Amino acid sequence: MRKFLLASAASALVGTGALAQEANIGIIFGFTGPIESLTPNMAASAELALKEVSDSGKLLDGLTLTPVRADSTCVDSAAATAAAERLVTSDNVVAIVGADCSGVTTAVANNVAVPNGVVMVSPSATSPALSSIDDNDLFFRVAPSDARQGEVLANIVKDNGHDEVAVTYTNNDYGKGLSDSFIQNYEALGGTVTINAAHEDGKGDYSAEVGALASAGGSALVVLGYADQGGVGVVRAALDTGAFDTFAFGDGMFADTLLDALGDSLEGSIGSVPWSEGEGADTFAEVAEAAGVDPSSTFTRESYDSAALIALAIQKGGEASREAVAANLLDVANEPGEKIMPGELAKALEILAEGGDVDYVGATNVELIGPGEAAGTYRDYVIEGGEYKTVQFR
């Protein structure tokens, strides 16, 4: 097996083989910043999968996987890079669950993970640009690309009778990528975008932005931002001025905090968010609720699956090394093999220990179509009575 010469990679192998007692797994999410209301459940969900594996006693020779958290901030690439460097060099992580937001994920991959041979499995970084980064087959994501979400959201907006809309997006890789995809698909369906305007996060007043959006007009305002940051600020300003009363939201706006803040005013608004249904999703809900994790929170299912894939790749590779994860993650994610649901990780470990194959289905019907790409489905929802209600899955 090819050996990495970097000292950090070599030290990660301390958690390898018969003498191993534990191995560290990095979890880098925005515990501060524009999605901080989402990340506690995301992290708890990832840690739930690691605990399930460790408590089974069936990983290698009773290896324990220890989660080590780091703050990506979601938006500060320098801070995310520094946090990831600590995970890789000081904490000697075998692999990383994360990062979360697309811009910081790209920075961590390019500056830290790829140079050190560390696999990243992101539950939520959805920028189409991540499909083509030079990652040496080390970057994976469970959530599908926004190239797909833009298509889905465009169809949702058109299907709801909106032929002219204004669009605002958070001024970063995620917002720009989703905006470009949405507009391309919406215009192909015959829709008209009256204005496409970026907004900055962290401002106290969005009246100027809303004034420009209102002047352009449209039957709805498409908001491709964050529910804990500029996105909610734009929506509040639009409601306060009467500029718009109907909204269409991308996945970054799907959060209970949005309903808590503005739910009574969002009646009839629509949106899309990566989601799944079926046996895996139902089983995950049971497993998560029993552990005190909210299964309905955004990207909790994907976070559990990201951590589970890393653990199964370690088992298939026969050692807790960065190379083992890289070489085996696609194999445990896809056919052939026995299908594995949430709560069945001990069963999967047994099958792999005996030389068998597993096809990890998980909470999100996992299907990785290559490094950096995942197939996936979206929840088409409407806000009614202050609640998110499913229309259909697309």
C-alpha positions as CSV (number, residue, x, y, z in Angstrom):
1,M,0.0,0.0,0.0
2,R,1.3,3.4,-0.9
3,K,2.5,5.4,2.1
4,F,2.1,9.1,2.6
5,L,5.3,10.8,3.7
6,L,3.7,13.5,5.6
7,A,4.2,13.2,9.3
8,S,0.5,14.0,10.0
9,A,-0.6,11.1,7.8
10,A,1.9,8.7,9.4
11,S,0.8,9.6,12.9
12,A,-2.9,9.0,12.0
13,L,-1.9,5.4,11.7
14,V,-1.5,5.2,15.4
15,G,-5.1,4.2,15.4
16,T,-4.4,1.2,13.2
17,G,-4.1,-2.5,13.8
18,A,-4.3,-4.8,16.7
19,L,-3.0,-2.3,19.2
20,A,-5.5,0.3,18.3
21,Q,-7.9,1.5,20.9
22,E,-9.4,4.6,19.2
23,A,-9.2,6.7,16.1
24,N,-10.3,10.3,15.7
25,I,-12.9,11.4,13.1
26,G,-13.1,15.1,12.4
27,I,-16.5,16.9,12.3
28,I,-16.1,20.4,10.9
29,F,-19.4,22.4,10.8
30,G,-20.4,26.0,11.2
31,F,-21.1,26.0,14.9
32,T,-20.9,29.8,14.6
33,G,-22.2,31.8,11.6
34,P,-25.2,31.7,9.4
35,I,-26.3,28.1,9.8
36,E,-25.5,27.8,13.5
37,S,-29.0,26.7,14.3
38,L,-28.6,23.7,12.1
39,T,-25.2,22.4,13.0
40,P,-25.9,21.1,16.6
41,N,-28.3,18.5,15.2
42,M,-26.0,17.8,12.2
43,A,-23.1,17.1,14.5
44,A,-25.1,15.1,17.0
45,S,-26.4,12.9,14.1
46,A,-22.9,12.2,12.8
47,E,-21.7,11.4,16.3
48,L,-24.7,9.1,16.7
49,A,-23.4,7.0,13.8
50,L,-19.9,6.9,15.3
51,K,-21.3,5.9,18.7
52,E,-23.4,3.1,17.2
53,V,-20.3,1.7,15.5
54,S,-18.1,2.1,18.6
55,D,-20.6,0.7,21.0
56,S,-21.0,-2.4,18.9
57,G,-17.5,-3.5,19.6
58,K,-17.3,-4.9,16.0
59,L,-15.1,-2.4,14.4
60,L,-11.7,-4.0,13.8
61,D,-10.4,-5.2,17.2
62,G,-12.9,-3.2,19.2
63,L,-11.8,0.2,17.9
64,T,-13.5,3.3,19.2
65,L,-14.2,6.2,16.8
66,T,-13.8,9.5,18.7
67,P,-15.5,12.6,17.1
68,V,-13.4,15.8,17.2
69,R,-15.4,18.9,16.5
70,A,-14.1,22.0,14.7
71,D,-15.8,25.2,13.7
72,S,-16.0,26.0,9.9
73,T,-18.0,29.2,10.6
74,C,-19.6,28.4,7.2
75,V,-18.3,31.6,5.6
76,D,-14.7,32.3,6.7
77,S,-12.4,30.2,4.6
78,A,-9.3,31.2,6.6
79,A,-10.9,30.2,9.9
80,A,-12.1,26.9,8.4
81,T,-8.7,26.1,7.0
82,A,-7.0,26.8,10.3
83,A,-9.6,24.6,12.1
84,A,-9.1,21.8,9.6
85,E,-5.3,22.0,9.9
86,R,-5.7,21.4,13.6
87,L,-7.9,18.4,13.0
88,V,-5.3,16.9,10.5
89,T,-2.1,17.7,12.3
90,S,-2.8,18.0,16.0
91,D,-5.8,15.6,16.3
92,N,-4.6,13.2,13.6
93,V,-8.0,12.5,12.2
94,V,-8.4,9.6,9.9
95,A,-11.2,11.3,7.9
96,I,-13.5,14.3,8.1
97,V,-17.2,14.6,8.2
98,G,-17.8,18.0,6.5
99,A,-17.3,20.7,5.8
100,D,-20.8,22.2,5.5
101,C,-21.0,25.3,3.4
102,S,-19.6,25.1,-0.1
103,G,-17.0,27.9,0.0
104,V,-15.3,26.7,3.2
105,T,-15.6,23.1,2.0
106,T,-13.6,24.0,-1.1
107,A,-11.0,25.8,1.0
108,V,-10.6,22.9,3.4
109,A,-10.3,20.4,0.5
110,N,-7.8,22.4,-1.5
111,N,-5.6,23.6,1.4
112,V,-5.7,20.8,3.9
113,A,-7.5,17.6,3.2
114,V,-6.3,16.8,-0.3
115,P,-2.6,17.7,0.4
116,N,-2.7,15.4,3.4
117,G,-4.6,12.5,1.8
118,V,-7.6,12.9,4.1
119,V,-11.1,11.9,2.9
120,M,-13.9,14.5,3.4
121,V,-17.5,13.4,3.3
122,S,-19.8,16.5,3.3
123,P,-23.4,16.2,4.2
124,S,-24.3,19.6,2.9
125,A,-21.8,21.3,0.5
126,T,-23.8,21.5,-2.7
127,S,-22.1,24.0,-5.0
128,P,-21.8,22.6,-8.6
129,A,-18.2,23.8,-8.6
130,L,-17.3,21.1,-6.1
131,S,-17.9,18.5,-8.9
132,S,-14.8,19.6,-10.7
133,I,-12.2,20.4,-8.0
134,D,-8.9,18.6,-8.2
135,D,-9.5,16.3,-5.2
136,N,-7.5,13.1,-6.0
137,D,-10.8,11.3,-5.4
138,L,-10.8,12.3,-1.7
139,F,-13.9,14.6,-1.6
140,F,-17.4,13.0,-1.4
141,R,-20.8,14.4,-0.6
142,V,-24.0,12.8,0.4
143,A,-26.3,15.8,-0.7
144,P,-26.7,16.2,-4.4
145,S,-25.3,19.1,-6.3
146,D,-27.2,22.4,-6.6
147,A,-27.1,21.8,-10.4
148,R,-29.9,19.4,-9.6
149,Q,-31.5,21.6,-6.9
150,G,-31.7,24.5,-9.3
151,E,-33.7,22.3,-11.7
152,V,-36.0,21.1,-9.0
153,L,-36.7,24.5,-7.5
154,A,-37.3,26.0,-11.0
155,N,-40.0,23.3,-11.6
156,I,-41.6,23.9,-8.2
157,V,-41.8,27.7,-8.9
158,K,-43.3,27.2,-12.3
159,D,-45.7,24.5,-11.1
160,N,-47.0,27.0,-8.5
161,G,-47.9,29.4,-11.3
162,H,-45.1,31.9,-10.9
163,D,-44.1,33.1,-14.4
164,E,-42.1,36.1,-13.2
165,V,-39.9,36.2,-10.1
166,A,-37.2,38.2,-8.5
167,V,-34.1,36.4,-7.2
168,T,-31.7,37.2,-4.4
169,Y,-28.8,35.0,-3.3
170,T,-26.2,35.1,-0.6
171,N,-23.0,36.4,-2.1
172,N,-20.8,33.2,-1.9
173,D,-20.1,30.0,-3.8
174,Y,-23.3,28.3,-2.6
175,G,-25.6,31.2,-3.4
176,K,-24.1,32.1,-6.8
177,G,-24.0,28.4,-7.9
178,L,-27.6,27.8,-6.9
179,S,-28.8,31.1,-8.4
180,D,-27.1,30.3,-11.8
181,S,-28.7,26.8,-11.9
182,F,-32.1,28.0,-10.9
183,I,-32.2,30.8,-13.5
184,Q,-30.9,28.6,-16.3
185,N,-33.6,26.0,-15.6
186,Y,-36.4,28.5,-14.9
187,E,-35.8,30.4,-18.1
188,A,-35.7,27.2,-20.0
189,L,-39.2,26.5,-18.7
190,G,-40.4,29.9,-20.0
191,G,-40.1,31.9,-16.8
192,T,-38.8,35.4,-16.5
193,V,-36.3,36.6,-13.9
194,T,-36.9,40.3,-13.3
195,I,-33.7,40.8,-11.3
196,N,-30.9,38.6,-9.9
197,A,-29.2,40.4,-7.0
198,A,-26.7,39.3,-4.4
199,H,-27.1,40.2,-0.7
200,E,-24.4,40.2,1.9
201,D,-24.8,38.3,5.2
202,G,-24.4,40.1,8.6
203,K,-26.2,43.3,7.8
204,G,-28.8,44.9,10.1
205,D,-30.7,46.6,7.3
206,Y,-31.8,45.1,3.9
207,S,-34.1,47.9,2.9
208,A,-31.9,48.9,-0.1
209,E,-31.7,45.4,-1.4
210,V,-35.5,44.9,-1.0
211,G,-36.1,48.3,-2.7
212,A,-34.3,47.1,-5.8
213,L,-36.1,43.8,-5.8
214,A,-39.5,45.4,-5.4
215,S,-38.8,47.8,-8.2
216,A,-38.1,44.9,-10.6
217,G,-41.3,43.1,-9.5
218,G,-42.4,39.5,-9.8
219,S,-45.1,37.4,-8.2
220,A,-42.7,35.8,-5.8
221,L,-39.2,36.4,-4.4
222,V,-36.8,33.5,-4.7
223,V,-34.4,33.6,-1.7
224,L,-31.3,31.5,-2.0
225,G,-29.6,32.4,1.3
226,Y,-29.4,31.4,5.0
227,A,-32.2,31.2,7.5
228,D,-30.0,32.5,10.3
229,Q,-28.4,35.3,8.3
230,G,-29.1,37.6,5.3
231,G,-31.8,35.4,3.9
232,V,-34.1,36.0,6.9
233,G,-33.2,39.7,6.9
234,V,-34.2,40.1,3.3
235,V,-37.5,38.2,3.9
236,R,-38.3,40.3,7.0
237,A,-37.7,43.6,5.1
238,A,-39.8,42.4,2.2
239,L,-42.7,41.6,4.5
240,D,-42.3,44.8,6.5
241,T,-42.5,47.0,3.3
242,G,-45.1,44.9,1.6
243,A,-42.7,44.3,-1.3
244,F,-43.5,40.6,-1.5
245,D,-45.8,38.2,0.4
246,T,-44.8,35.0,-1.3
247,F,-41.4,33.4,-1.3
248,A,-39.6,30.4,-2.8
249,F,-36.7,29.1,-0.7
250,G,-33.5,27.1,-1.4
251,D,-32.3,24.6,1.1
252,G,-30.3,27.1,3.1
253,M,-33.6,28.7,4.2
254,F,-35.1,25.5,5.5
255,A,-35.0,25.8,9.3
256,D,-37.3,25.9,12.3
257,T,-35.8,29.3,13.2
258,L,-37.3,30.8,10.1
259,L,-40.8,29.6,11.1
260,D,-40.2,30.7,14.6
261,A,-39.3,34.2,13.4
262,L,-41.8,34.7,10.5
263,G,-44.0,31.6,10.2
264,D,-47.3,33.4,10.4
265,S,-46.3,35.6,7.5
266,L,-45.0,32.9,5.2
267,E,-48.3,31.2,4.4
268,G,-48.2,29.7,0.9
269,S,-44.4,30.1,0.4
270,I,-42.7,27.2,-1.2
271,G,-39.2,25.6,-1.4
272,S,-36.9,22.6,-1.9
273,V,-34.5,20.8,0.4
274,P,-32.6,17.5,0.0
275,W,-34.7,14.8,1.6
276,S,-35.6,11.2,1.2
277,E,-38.5,8.9,2.0
278,G,-38.9,5.2,2.5
279,E,-37.6,2.6,4.9
280,G,-34.2,4.2,5.5
281,A,-35.7,7.6,6.3
282,D,-38.3,6.0,8.6
283,T,-35.7,3.9,10.4
284,F,-33.5,6.9,10.9
285,A,-36.3,8.9,12.5
286,E,-36.8,6.1,15.0
287,V,-33.0,5.8,15.8
288,A,-32.5,9.6,16.0
289,E,-35.5,10.3,18.2
290,A,-34.4,7.5,20.6
291,A,-31.1,9.3,20.9
292,G,-32.6,12.8,21.4
293,V,-31.7,14.0,17.9
294,D,-34.3,15.9,15.8
295,P,-34.6,13.8,12.6
296,S,-36.5,16.5,10.8
297,S,-33.7,19.1,11.0
298,T,-31.9,20.0,7.8
299,F,-29.0,17.7,6.9
300,T,-29.3,15.5,9.9
301,R,-29.9,12.4,7.8
302,E,-27.0,13.2,5.5
303,S,-24.7,13.8,8.5
304,Y,-25.5,10.3,10.0
305,D,-24.8,8.8,6.6
306,S,-21.5,10.6,6.1
307,A,-20.1,9.3,9.3
308,A,-21.4,5.8,8.7
309,L,-19.7,5.6,5.4
310,I,-16.4,6.5,6.9
311,A,-16.7,3.8,9.6
312,L,-17.7,1.1,7.1
313,A,-14.8,2.1,4.8
314,I,-12.4,1.6,7.7
315,Q,-13.8,-1.8,8.4
316,K,-13.6,-2.9,4.7
317,G,-10.1,-1.6,4.5
318,G,-9.0,-3.5,7.6
319,E,-7.4,-0.6,9.3
320,A,-8.1,2.9,10.6
321,S,-6.0,4.7,8.1
322,R,-6.6,7.6,5.7
323,E,-5.7,5.3,2.8
324,A,-8.2,2.7,3.8
325,V,-11.0,5.2,3.9
326,A,-10.1,6.6,0.5
327,A,-9.8,3.2,-1.1
328,N,-13.1,1.7,0.2
329,L,-15.7,4.4,0.6
330,L,-17.3,4.1,-2.8
331,D,-17.4,0.3,-2.4
332,V,-19.4,0.4,0.8
333,A,-21.7,3.1,-0.5
334,N,-22.9,1.3,-3.6
335,E,-23.9,-2.1,-5.0
336,P,-23.2,-5.0,-4.8
337,G,-23.8,-6.0,-1.3
338,E,-26.5,-6.4,1.4
339,K,-28.5,-3.3,1.9
340,I,-27.8,-1.5,5.2
341,M,-30.2,0.8,6.9
342,P,-29.7,3.2,9.9
343,G,-29.3,1.3,13.1
344,E,-27.8,-1.7,11.2
345,L,-24.2,-0.6,11.3
346,A,-23.2,-3.5,13.6
347,K,-24.7,-5.9,11.0
348,A,-22.7,-4.2,8.3
349,L,-19.5,-4.5,10.3
350,E,-20.0,-8.2,10.7
351,I,-20.6,-8.7,7.0
352,L,-17.5,-6.8,6.1
353,A,-15.4,-8.6,8.8
354,E,-16.4,-11.9,7.1
355,G,-15.3,-10.7,3.7
356,G,-18.8,-9.9,2.4
357,D,-20.1,-6.8,0.7
358,V,-22.5,-4.1,1.8
359,D,-24.5,-1.5,0.0
360,Y,-25.1,1.3,2.4
361,V,-28.6,2.7,1.8
362,G,-28.8,4.7,5.1
363,A,-31.2,7.5,5.8
364,T,-30.9,9.2,2.4
365,N,-30.9,6.3,-0.1
366,V,-27.2,6.8,-0.5
367,E,-25.9,6.4,-4.0
368,L,-22.5,7.9,-4.8
369,I,-22.0,8.2,-8.5
370,G,-18.3,9.0,-8.1
371,P,-16.1,11.2,-5.8
372,G,-17.8,14.5,-5.3
373,E,-21.1,13.4,-6.7
374,A,-24.3,12.0,-5.2
375,A,-27.6,11.1,-6.6
376,G,-30.5,12.3,-4.5
377,T,-34.1,13.5,-4.1
378,Y,-35.6,16.7,-2.9
379,R,-38.6,17.5,-0.7
380,D,-41.0,19.9,-2.5
381,Y,-42.7,21.7,0.4
382,V,-45.2,24.5,1.1
383,I,-45.6,26.4,4.4
384,E,-49.1,26.1,5.7
385,G,-50.3,27.0,9.2
386,G,-46.8,27.9,10.3
387,E,-45.5,24.4,9.3
388,Y,-43.5,22.8,6.5
389,K,-45.8,20.4,4.7
390,T,-44.6,18.0,2.0
391,V,-46.1,18.3,-1.5
392,Q,-44.1,15.6,-3.1
393,F,-40.6,14.2,-3.5
394,R,-38.7,15.0,-6.8
